[in-house]
Amino acid sequence: MMHADLIDQEDLRERLVALGLSIPSGVSAEQACSYAVSGLSPERAAALKQLVEELLGGNATLLPAVREAISRTLLPALIPH
């Protein structure tokens, strides 16, 4: 039997928390991304960029809400101004 690696909003939150970000449990993917980018330091931005690259470039399947939250919230915040 083949098991797909799915990334849902709780998986995303856990990965953000693993980076040292404070993300409350039970939040949506969009809310988790908003918490992640508030008060973003250069060090956290670099870690967050690496996580986004891993998520978008990996073999795991991102649920649509997670992919949309990354595209709407994380990617714009990580683009240098």
Buried (B, 14 or more C-beta within 10 A) or exposed (E): EEEEEEBBBBBBBBBBBEBEBEBEEEBBBBBBBBBBBEEBEEEBBEBBBEBBEEBBEEEBEBBEBBBBBBBBBBBEBBEEE
